Amino acid sequence: MRQLTIIGLLCLMLHTGGVSAQVTRADYQRGEEQARAAEKVYSPAIRPNWLGNTHCFWYENREREGTFFCLINAETGEKYRAKDKEELARLLPKRLREAAELLTRTEPEEKQQEAEKQEPGLSPDGKQIAYIRDENVYVRPVGSDANGPEAIQLTIDGTPGNSYGPELQWSPDSKKLATLKTRKAETRRIPLIESSPTYKKQPVLQWRNYAKPGDVLDVRLPILLDVTEKKVIPLDTDPYKNQYWLFLSGWRADSRAFTFEYNERGHQRYIVGEVDAATGAIRHLADEQSKTFIHYGRNFRHDLNDGREMIWSSERDGWRHLYLLNGETARQITRGEWVVRQVEHVDEANQIIYFFASGFNTGEDPYNLHYCRIAFDGSGFTDLTPENGNHRISISPDRTYFTDVCSRPDLPPVSRVRRLSDGEVTAVAETCDIEDLKASGWQMPEVFHAPGRDGKTEIWGNIYRPSNFDPSKKYPVIEKIYAGPHDAHVDKDFLAAHHLHTALAELGFIVVAIDGMGTANRSKAFHDVCWKNLKDAGFPDRIAWIKAAAEKYPYMDTSRVGIYGWSAGGQNAMSALLFHNDFYKVAVSFCGCHDNRMDKIWWNEQWMGYPIGEAYSACSNVDNAWRLKGKLLLVNGELDDNVDPATTLQVVNALVKANKDFEQFYLPSKGHGLGGAFEMHKMYDFFVRHLLKQEPPAWE
């Protein structure tokens, strides 16, 4: 019998590549030390401070000999370096001393001036004041009493539940007013119990305004008032009543019209409307419609020629691009299977758009940001930052030069200075030095990609290994997940240490982070996977990615895979043990929004749709709690006003009813920002216990 036991143990050792060494307190301490790895990094990414309207900037630089102050003339590439600002100023040639004064001097406090304050609601010609009284709109001559006989009431049907204002926008010619009439809805409130207040013994009940999916919302409708004629100009606002929001966005300079933006409830239609000031007729300058959702938080609008043209962003061709809208026509400015991420500047005089984009370089991580320019007519597209990496920029006040910090998780930053007109490099400010970091045993993160569920779309992520990494051993794999569809979430910049990955890896794990389908910054089709399907969370892509990595690196043990995440990532982490428990075995869920009907309206209706349908239940960790397999730890705080803590308690209730084994920590006085030493230590112990099958060391 003893012989069989020994043989079995030997077989197990051969299968696993050796039994994992006992995790000790020293491993935990090494994780804490590795989390401070930035101390071994010299000449990191610069943070430039531009000097007035000059082409000079200064920055602090941490070097082996200590901290130095550097100044660079972007035009010539000249660089000056000193131990302090005063010495730096003395070193500069005469032509740069004026700029140096900006570096060293303390700005004198501005003297208090008794300037006349402009009254709220003052008309552009300075003659009248518009205001709200008793829920209605009034105007009065400047200098008169708000309740006096000269006050003119422009509306008469305002009530406490259906009131005008509070916003009042005068036309530039002071003849008309644009405002809103708001039908108020009762706002949901959620209770939070502060069990352990510091100022008294007894618990305290707190309340938070917190609208949830399906709740009735305020309805705001545009109103046009003719002040000269003292009348309301009728508008056809019926098409805008099924709204998530509507807000005024300003008058035309010639007073011919004002505009508003309307987001239809369900986020499948978004309109930029223009109201004719003479007739009240409304026309749509932009009318975006989608069968899934419009990612309205990424909308870009820039009016040209007093609103006769408009630069507008859209995913109408399947990728986020820029269009020039002109009445009934739309001319595409950018095009291709890549994404405009953010418009940085519109140069109307030269008809050039400066923007960040990603995904246009074959073979490069499609999430890397590049700073680009293009003409209004779509010609002259230029990548001003062509190096393979993620680019962070800072532009001189006169927009002639800019700094460009280029890095990747596997590439220490290089800080360059470039000319804005053509991207030409005028100086290399700093090249990061990580030799001491590498000498300490630090492992460079790896950027890895592999095909996702469809066998062709490349999925990108990072691999983090411990500093004592040994490829002859077998390592459990732990995924840090956040699949919130509002963005992509894997780091693209260089980091010597990651506060959520590094210490965990040091305990004997391979930690990975992946952006699967259903997240943003790729094609519209890539993003649409999340639509009414948040439980998907890109898991088929994530699993394919981990398996591909393990095929390349056999030391990654896919029979022992864990997962952890916060907020939406907390929802994802638990759902891994509900819907993919044949692959994931252990999960830690922090402050998870486990049922999208219980979470905030603005985030959940965006992805799960309106009205509330069956998809909400299908994606619910509460309704699917009975599916649980594996080891689960739930952590949340009693004062979380981002994700209603009741959602975790409803999960607990469902798990108890289903007779499922799990662990939970419900933390007093904690809000949504979990991640303190106690919570992280608990997570480390949980993974050591259930993935390494070891009892973690005692706490000190």
Backbone hydrogen bonds, N-H to C=O, Kabsch-Sander energy under -0.5 kcal/mol:
donor,donor_aa,acceptor,acceptor_aa,energy
5,T,1,M,-1.9
6,I,2,R,-2.2
7,I,3,Q,-2.5
8,G,4,L,-2.7
9,L,5,T,-2.2
10,L,6,I,-2.5
11,C,7,I,-2.4
12,L,8,G,-2.2
13,M,9,L,-2.3
14,L,10,L,-2.4
15,H,11,C,-2.3
16,T,12,L,-2.4
17,G,13,M,-1.1
18,G,13,M,-1.9
27,D,24,T,-0.7
28,Y,24,T,-1.4
29,Q,25,R,-2.5
30,R,26,A,-2.5
31,G,27,D,-1.9
32,E,28,Y,-1.7
33,E,29,Q,-2.2
34,Q,30,R,-2.9
35,A,31,G,-1.6
36,R,33,E,-1.6
37,A,34,Q,-1.8
39,E,36,R,-2.0
40,K,37,A,-2.3
41,V,38,A,-1.7
42,Y,433,D,-2.5
43,S,62,R,-3.3
49,N,58,W,-2.0
50,W,48,P,-0.5
51,L,56,C,-2.6
52,G,50,W,-0.9
54,T,51,L,-2.4
57,F,72,I,-1.8
58,W,49,N,-1.9
59,Y,70,C,-1.9
61,N,68,F,-3.0
63,E,61,N,-0.7
63,E,66,G,-2.7
66,G,63,E,-1.3
68,F,61,N,-2.7
69,F,82,A,-3.3
70,C,59,Y,-2.6
71,L,80,Y,-2.6
72,I,57,F,-2.6
73,N,78,E,-2.5
74,A,55,H,-2.7
74,A,72,I,-0.9
77,G,73,N,-3.2
80,Y,71,L,-2.7
82,A,69,F,-2.3
88,L,84,D,-2.1
89,A,85,K,-2.3
90,R,86,E,-1.8
91,L,87,E,-1.7
92,L,88,L,-0.8
92,L,89,A,-0.6
96,L,93,P,-2.0
97,R,93,P,-0.6
97,R,94,K,-1.2
98,E,94,K,-0.5
100,A,96,L,-2.0
101,E,97,R,-1.9
102,L,98,E,-0.8
102,L,99,A,-0.8
103,L,99,A,-0.8
103,L,100,A,-0.7
104,T,100,A,-1.7
105,R,101,E,-2.5
107,E,105,R,-0.6
115,A,113,Q,-2.2
122,L,119,E,-1.5
123,S,128,Q,-3.0
126,G,123,S,-2.3
129,I,140,R,-2.5
130,A,121,G,-2.5
131,Y,138,Y,-2.5
133,R,136,N,-2.4
136,N,133,R,-1.8
138,Y,131,Y,-3.0
139,V,152,I,-2.0
140,R,129,I,-1.8
142,V,127,K,-2.5
144,S,141,P,-2.1
148,G,145,D,-1.6
151,A,148,G,-1.3
152,I,139,V,-3.4
154,L,137,V,-2.8
154,L,152,I,-0.6
155,T,137,V,-1.1
159,T,162,N,-1.7
162,N,159,T,-1.4
163,S,182,T,-1.5
164,Y,135,E,-2.2
165,G,180,L,-2.0
169,Q,178,A,-3.0
170,W,168,L,-0.6
171,S,176,K,-2.5
174,S,171,S,-2.5
177,L,225,L,-2.5
178,A,169,Q,-2.8
179,T,223,I,-2.2
180,L,167,E,-0.6
181,K,221,L,-2.2
182,T,163,S,-3.3
182,T,180,L,-0.5
183,R,181,K,-0.6
183,R,219,V,-2.8
184,K,161,G,-2.1
184,K,182,T,-0.8
190,I,208,R,-2.5
192,L,206,Q,-2.9
194,E,192,L,-0.7
194,E,204,V,-3.1
195,S,193,I,-1.1
204,V,194,E,-2.1
206,Q,192,L,-3.3
206,Q,204,V,-0.5
208,R,190,I,-1.9
210,Y,188,R,-3.0
215,D,212,K,-2.3
219,V,183,R,-1.9
221,L,181,K,-2.1
221,L,219,V,-0.5
223,I,179,T,-2.7
224,L,233,I,-0.6
225,L,177,L,-3.0
226,D,231,K,-3.1
227,V,175,K,-1.7
227,V,225,L,-0.9
228,T,175,K,-1.3
230,K,226,D,-0.9
231,K,226,D,-2.0
233,I,224,L,-2.5
237,T,235,L,-1.2
240,Y,237,T,-2.0
241,K,238,D,-1.5
243,Q,241,K,-1.8
244,Y,263,N,-3.4
245,W,263,N,-1.5
247,F,261,E,-2.0
249,S,259,T,-2.9
250,G,259,T,-0.5
252,R,257,A,-3.0
255,S,252,R,-1.9
258,F,275,V,-1.5
259,T,250,G,-2.5
260,F,273,G,-2.2
261,E,247,F,-2.5
262,Y,271,I,-2.9
263,N,245,W,-2.4
264,E,262,Y,-0.6
264,E,269,R,-2.4
265,R,242,N,-2.2
267,H,264,E,-2.6
270,Y,288,E,-2.5
271,I,262,Y,-2.8
272,V,286,A,-2.3
273,G,260,F,-2.6
273,G,271,I,-0.6
274,E,283,R,-2.7
275,V,258,F,-3.4
276,D,274,E,-0.6
276,D,281,A,-3.0
277,A,256,R,-2.8
280,G,276,D,-2.4
283,R,274,E,-2.2
285,L,272,V,-2.7
285,L,283,R,-0.7
286,A,272,V,-1.3
288,E,270,Y,-2.7
290,S,268,Q,-2.4
294,I,267,H,-2.9
295,H,293,F,-0.5
296,Y,294,I,-2.5
298,R,295,H,-2.3
299,N,296,Y,-1.6
302,H,311,I,-2.1
304,L,309,E,-3.0
307,G,304,L,-0.6
308,R,304,L,-0.8
308,R,305,N,-1.2
309,E,304,L,-1.9
310,M,325,L,-1.9
311,I,302,H,-3.0
312,W,310,M,-0.5
312,W,323,Y,-2.6
313,S,300,F,-1.7
314,S,321,H,-2.3
317,D,319,W,-0.5
318,G,315,E,-2.3
321,H,314,S,-2.8
321,H,319,W,-0.6
323,Y,312,W,-2.8
324,L,331,R,-3.1
325,L,310,M,-3.3
325,L,323,Y,-0.7
326,N,329,T,-2.7
329,T,326,N,-2.2
331,R,324,L,-2.6
332,Q,330,A,-0.5
333,I,322,L,-2.9
334,T,322,L,-1.3
338,W,336,G,-2.0
339,V,358,S,-2.6
340,V,320,R,-2.6
341,R,339,V,-0.7
341,R,356,F,-2.4
342,Q,356,F,-1.5
344,E,342,Q,-0.5
344,E,354,Y,-2.3
345,H,354,Y,-2.0
347,D,345,H,-0.6
347,D,352,I,-3.1
348,E,346,V,-1.1
351,Q,347,D,-0.9
352,I,347,D,-1.9
353,I,374,I,-3.2
354,Y,345,H,-3.1
355,F,372,C,-2.2
356,F,342,Q,-3.4
357,A,370,H,-2.4
358,S,339,V,-2.0
362,T,360,F,-0.6
364,E,361,N,-1.7
368,N,365,D,-1.7
370,H,357,A,-2.5
372,C,355,F,-3.6
372,C,370,H,-0.6
373,R,382,T,-1.9
374,I,353,I,-1.7
375,A,379,S,-2.8
376,F,351,Q,-2.1
378,G,375,A,-2.3
382,T,373,R,-2.3
384,L,371,Y,-2.1
384,L,382,T,-0.9
385,T,371,Y,-0.6
389,G,387,E,-0.9
390,N,407,S,-3.3
391,H,369,L,-1.6
392,R,405,V,-2.2
394,S,403,T,-1.5
396,S,401,Y,-3.0
399,R,396,S,-2.4
402,F,418,R,-2.4
403,T,394,S,-2.9
404,D,416,R,-2.8
405,V,392,R,-3.0
406,C,404,D,-0.7
406,C,414,V,-2.5
407,S,390,N,-1.9
408,R,411,L,-2.1
411,L,408,R,-1.9
414,V,406,C,-2.1
415,S,430,E,-3.0
416,R,404,D,-2.9
416,R,414,V,-0.7
417,V,427,A,-2.9
418,R,402,F,-3.1
419,R,424,E,-2.3
420,L,400,T,-2.8
421,S,400,T,-0.5
423,G,419,R,-2.4
426,T,417,V,-2.8
427,A,417,V,-1.3
429,A,415,S,-2.0
429,A,427,A,-0.7
430,E,415,S,-1.3
432,C,413,P,-2.4
433,D,42,Y,-3.0
434,I,432,C,-0.6
437,L,40,K,-0.7
438,K,434,I,-2.5
439,A,435,E,-2.1
440,S,436,D,-1.0
440,S,437,L,-0.6
441,G,438,K,-1.6
442,W,437,L,-1.3
444,M,442,W,-0.5
446,E,463,I,-2.4
448,F,446,E,-0.6
448,F,461,G,-2.7
450,A,459,I,-1.8
452,G,457,T,-2.5
455,G,452,G,-1.9
459,I,450,A,-3.0
460,W,515,D,-0.6
461,G,448,F,-2.2
462,N,513,A,-2.4
463,I,446,E,-2.4
464,Y,511,V,-3.1
469,F,466,P,-1.4
473,K,470,D,-2.3
475,Y,555,Y,-3.7
477,V,557,D,-0.7
477,V,560,R,-2.2
478,I,510,I,-2.8
479,E,562,G,-2.5
480,K,478,I,-0.5
480,K,512,V,-2.8
481,I,479,E,-0.7
481,I,564,Y,-2.8
487,D,484,G,-1.4
499,H,497,A,-0.5
501,H,498,H,-1.2
502,T,498,H,-2.4
505,A,501,H,-2.4
506,E,502,T,-1.7
507,L,504,L,-1.4
508,G,505,A,-2.1
509,F,505,A,-1.4
510,I,476,P,-2.6
511,V,464,Y,-2.2
511,V,509,F,-0.6
512,V,478,I,-2.5
513,A,462,N,-1.9
514,I,480,K,-0.5
515,D,460,W,-2.2
516,G,514,I,-0.7
518,G,526,F,-2.3
519,T,516,G,-1.1
520,A,487,D,-1.2
524,K,318,G,-2.9
527,H,523,S,-1.8
528,D,524,K,-2.5
529,V,525,A,-0.5
529,V,526,F,-0.6
530,C,527,H,-1.8
531,W,528,D,-1.7
532,K,607,W,-3.1
533,N,530,C,-2.7
536,D,533,N,-1.9
537,A,533,N,-0.6
539,F,536,D,-3.1
541,D,538,G,-0.7
542,R,538,G,-2.4
543,I,539,F,-2.9
544,A,540,P,-1.6
545,W,541,D,-2.4
546,I,542,R,-2.6
547,K,543,I,-2.4
548,A,544,A,-2.2
549,A,545,W,-2.5
550,A,546,I,-2.5
551,E,547,K,-1.8
552,K,548,A,-1.6
553,Y,549,A,-2.8
556,M,553,Y,-2.3
557,D,475,Y,-3.0
557,D,555,Y,-0.7
558,T,556,M,-0.9
560,R,557,D,-1.4
562,G,477,V,-2.9
563,I,586,V,-1.6
564,Y,479,E,-2.3
565,G,588,V,-1.5
567,S,590,F,-1.7
569,G,566,W,-2.7
571,Q,567,S,-2.0
572,N,568,A,-2.3
573,A,569,G,-2.6
574,M,570,G,-1.9
575,S,571,Q,-2.3
576,A,572,N,-1.5
577,L,573,A,-0.6
577,L,574,M,-1.3
578,L,574,M,-0.5
578,L,575,S,-0.7
579,F,575,S,-3.0
580,H,575,S,-0.5
580,H,576,A,-1.3
583,F,580,H,-1.7
584,Y,580,H,-2.3
585,K,561,V,-3.2
586,V,561,V,-1.1
587,A,631,K,-2.8
588,V,563,I,-2.0
589,S,633,L,-3.0
590,F,565,G,-2.7
590,F,588,V,-0.6
591,C,635,V,-3.4
593,C,567,S,-1.0
594,H,592,G,-1.4
598,M,595,D,-2.1
601,I,211,A,-2.2
604,N,600,K,-1.7
605,E,601,I,-2.3
607,W,603,W,-0.9
608,M,604,N,-3.2
609,G,605,E,-1.3
616,Y,613,G,-1.3
617,S,613,G,-0.6
618,A,614,E,-2.3
619,C,615,A,-1.8
620,S,617,S,-1.2
621,N,594,H,-3.1
622,V,594,H,-0.6
624,N,620,S,-1.2
625,A,622,V,-1.4
627,R,624,N,-2.1
628,L,625,A,-1.9
629,K,577,L,-1.5
631,K,585,K,-2.4
632,L,630,G,-0.5
633,L,587,A,-2.1
634,L,663,E,-2.7
635,V,589,S,-2.8
636,N,665,F,-2.1
638,E,667,L,-2.2
639,L,670,K,-2.6
640,D,637,G,-1.2
641,D,639,L,-0.8
644,D,642,N,-0.5
647,T,644,D,-2.1
648,T,645,P,-0.7
649,L,645,P,-1.5
650,Q,646,A,-2.3
651,V,647,T,-1.5
652,V,648,T,-2.5
653,N,649,L,-2.4
654,A,650,Q,-2.2
655,L,651,V,-2.7
656,V,652,V,-2.5
657,K,653,N,-2.3
658,A,654,A,-1.7
659,N,656,V,-1.5
660,K,655,L,-2.6
663,E,632,L,-2.4
665,F,634,L,-2.7
667,L,636,N,-2.8
667,L,665,F,-0.7
670,K,667,L,-1.1
674,L,672,H,-2.2
680,M,676,G,-2.6
681,H,677,A,-2.2
682,K,678,F,-2.2
683,M,679,E,-2.0
684,Y,680,M,-2.7
685,D,681,H,-2.6
686,F,682,K,-2.1
687,F,683,M,-2.2
688,V,684,Y,-2.4
689,R,685,D,-2.7
690,H,686,F,-2.0
691,L,687,F,-2.6
692,L,687,F,-1.3
694,Q,688,V,-1.9
